């Protein structure tokens, strides 16, 4: 009975949100787009995530993404320790898989019970989807400030180019943004967003994923 419940517990499809109508030329360049019926800029779901953004995102959100089954016990233990030390919730310990489940369940309350459901469904999702597919679902449905949903819409909105053509600086900025999408406001919060972006770039060079010259050039971008 538990196995049957486990198998049928994951909705299919996970996301049924309305999409923007997008017009591209034969080279993949954006010619135009129309906003989705719910007032969000949400482009069709991506099939794969560009390397720069994927690398930056995993370093920022879930360093053991390719090695856990949907839940990371080490991250959960660290989050519990930090929360107890601070006396408040400062870290949730959620993996990218758990965050995909949370996005699909549309803002359920942040309770222990809901966290357990996220764990259950994240493990179930890892059985039925590849890591590549899970990463693409996150990139397609994460919030990027205002009514911008998904990496594709964010790349065109903020940088006027496709996600595949983002620089390391731009990829790092977009990797940290879903963690606090309210940081995007004209004339506000830019110093905070800059610090978060640069801290991620430092982590990338520290872990040998980019070299120091690339980091310096990335940090020089506005």
C-alpha positions in Angstrom: 0.0 0.0 0.0 2.8 2.4 0.8 4.5 1.6 -2.5 1.2 2.2 -4.4 0.7 5.5 -2.5 4.3 6.5 -3.3 3.9 5.8 -7.0 0.7 7.7 -7.4 1.4 10.6 -5.1 3.1 12.8 -7.7 0.7 14.8 -9.9 1.4 14.6 -13.6 2.0 17.1 -15.0 3.5 19.0 -12.1 2.8 22.4 -13.6 -0.3 23.5 -15.6 0.2 27.3 -15.5 -0.7 29.3 -18.6 2.2 30.3 -20.8 3.2 33.3 -22.8 2.9 33.2 -26.5 6.5 33.5 -27.9 7.6 34.3 -31.5 11.2 33.4 -32.4 13.1 33.7 -35.7 14.8 30.7 -37.3 18.0 31.5 -35.3 16.1 31.4 -32.0 16.2 35.2 -31.5 13.1 36.6 -29.8 10.9 38.6 -32.1 8.0 39.2 -29.7 6.0 37.7 -26.8 2.5 38.1 -25.3 1.9 37.9 -21.6 0.2 34.7 -20.2 -3.5 34.8 -19.2 -2.6 35.1 -15.5 -0.6 38.3 -16.0 2.8 36.5 -15.8 5.7 36.5 -18.3 6.2 32.7 -18.3 7.8 31.3 -21.4 7.4 27.6 -22.5 9.2 25.1 -20.3 12.9 24.7 -21.0 14.3 21.3 -22.0 17.7 21.9 -20.5 19.5 24.5 -18.5 22.6 26.4 -19.9 25.8 25.4 -18.3 26.7 28.7 -16.7 23.4 29.2 -15.0 23.2 25.5 -14.0 26.7 25.7 -12.4 25.9 28.9 -10.6 22.5 27.8 -9.4 23.8 24.5 -8.0 26.7 26.2 -6.2 24.2 28.7 -4.6 21.2 26.5 -3.8 22.2 22.8 -3.7 25.9 21.8 -3.9 25.1 18.1 -3.6 22.3 18.2 -6.2 23.7 15.4 -8.3 24.4 13.2 -5.3 21.3 13.1 -3.2 17.9 11.4 -3.8 15.8 14.5 -3.5 16.6 15.4 0.1 20.0 16.3 1.5 20.3 15.1 5.2 23.4 17.2 5.7 21.7 20.4 4.5 18.7 19.6 6.7 20.8 19.0 9.7 22.7 22.3 9.1 19.4 24.2 8.7 18.1 22.8 12.0 21.3 23.7 13.8 21.3 27.3 12.4 17.6 27.8 13.2 18.1 26.6 16.8 21.1 28.8 17.3 19.4 31.9 15.9 16.0 31.2 17.5 14.2 31.8 14.2 13.9 30.2 10.8 16.9 31.4 8.8 17.5 28.4 6.6 15.2 25.7 5.3 17.7 23.1 4.0 15.6 22.6 0.9 17.1 20.9 -2.2 16.3 22.1 -5.7 14.0 19.1 -6.0 12.1 20.1 -2.9 11.9 23.7 -4.3 10.4 22.4 -7.5 7.7 20.6 -5.5 7.1 23.8 -3.5 6.7 25.8 -6.7 4.3 23.3 -8.1 2.1 23.4 -4.9 1.6 27.1 -5.1 2.6 28.7 -1.9 1.6 26.2 0.7 2.3 27.2 4.3 5.8 26.8 5.6 5.0 24.2 8.3 6.8 21.0 9.4 3.9 19.0 7.9 4.3 20.7 4.5 8.1 20.2 4.7 7.6 16.5 5.2 5.2 16.4 2.1 7.9 18.2 0.1 10.5 15.6 1.2 8.2 12.7 0.2 7.2 14.2 -3.2 10.8 15.3 -4.0 12.1 11.7 -3.5 9.2 10.4 -5.6 10.1 13.0 -8.3 13.7 11.8 -8.4 12.5 8.3 -9.2 10.5 9.5 -12.2 12.6 12.4 -13.6 16.3 12.8 -14.4 18.4 15.5 -12.7 18.5 17.4 -16.0 14.7 17.5 -16.1 14.4 18.6 -12.5 16.9 21.4 -13.1 14.9 22.5 -16.2 11.7 22.5 -14.3 13.2 24.7 -11.6 14.6 27.1 -14.1 11.3 27.3 -16.0 9.1 28.0 -12.9 11.2 29.9 -10.4 10.3 33.5 -9.7 12.6 36.2 -11.0 11.1 39.4 -9.6 7.8 41.1 -10.4 5.7 39.1 -12.8 8.8 37.4 -14.4 8.7 33.6 -14.1 11.4 31.3 -15.4 14.9 31.8 -16.6 14.0 32.3 -20.3 11.7 35.3 -19.6 14.2 36.7 -17.1 17.2 36.6 -19.5 15.2 38.4 -22.2 13.7 40.9 -19.7 16.8 41.9 -17.9 19.6 41.3 -20.4 17.9 41.2 -23.8 19.4 37.9 -24.8 18.7 34.1 -24.5 19.9 32.2 -21.4 22.5 30.4 -23.5 24.3 33.8 -24.2 24.4 35.0 -20.6 27.8 36.0 -19.1 29.0 34.5 -15.8 28.0 37.8 -14.1 24.5 37.6 -15.5 24.1 33.9 -14.8 25.2 34.4 -11.2 22.8 37.3 -10.7 19.9 35.2 -12.0 21.0 32.2 -9.9 20.7 34.2 -6.6 17.5 36.1 -7.6 14.8 33.4 -7.0 16.1 33.1 -3.4 14.9 36.7 -2.9 13.0 37.9 -6.0 11.9 41.1 -4.3 15.4 42.4 -4.7 14.5 43.5 -8.3 13.3 47.1 -8.0 14.5 50.1 -9.9 16.8 52.1 -7.6 16.3 49.8 -4.6 18.2 46.8 -3.2 20.8 46.9 -5.9 23.7 46.9 -3.4 22.3 43.8 -1.7 21.9 42.0 -5.1 25.4 43.0 -6.1 26.9 41.6 -2.9 25.0 38.3 -3.3 26.1 38.0 -6.9 29.8 38.7 -6.1 29.7 36.3 -3.2 28.5 33.6 -5.5 31.2 34.5 -8.0 33.8 34.1 -5.2 32.4 30.7 -4.4 32.7 29.7 -8.1 36.4 30.6 -8.3 37.1 29.1 -4.8 35.7 25.8 -6.0 37.7 25.9 -9.3 34.7 26.3 -11.6 35.9 29.6 -13.1 39.3 31.3 -13.0 40.3 34.5 -11.2 40.4 36.6 -14.4 36.9 35.5 -15.3 35.8 36.5 -11.8 37.3 39.9 -11.9 35.7 40.6 -15.3 32.3 39.3 -14.0 32.5 41.5 -10.9 33.2 44.6 -13.1 29.9 44.2 -14.8 27.0 46.4 -13.5 
